[in-house]
Amino acid sequence: MDEYGNDIITLQDDDGKDYTFEILDAISTDDGRYIAMLPVFDTPKEQLDYDGDLVIAKVAEDENGEEFVEEIKDDDEYNTVADLFIERLSELYDIDEQ
């Protein structure tokens, strides 16, 4: 992660709609690589309306070695990774652990 600037990525859902995120942190575990992100909004109102939940995803590779981001489908895996991010990011951000 570049500590001198924002890491911004754009992801596309299954319907072809683009979403832009700022990557806050990245970690590697025995199960894989993960990123914690927050959405980037076009207007201040959208940002104020957002509930502030972190978006956590797994970084995977396709058969050609190209990286892509995928949803974490296993609840235990998600909860374990979320706890790691909350622990790491709680010193920098005000995180509500609900």
Number of C-alpha atoms within 10 A of each C-alpha: 10 8 6 6 7 12 14 14 13 12 13 11 8 6 6 8 9 10 13 16 18 17 21 17 16 16 15 12 9 5 9 10 15 23 21 22 21 17 20 16 14 9 8 8 9 11 13 10 8 11 7 12 14 17 16 22 21 21 18 14 11 8 6 6 8 8 11 12 16 14 11 16 10 8 9 10 11 17 12 10 24 20 12 13 20 17 12 13 15 12 9 7 9 9 14 9 10 4
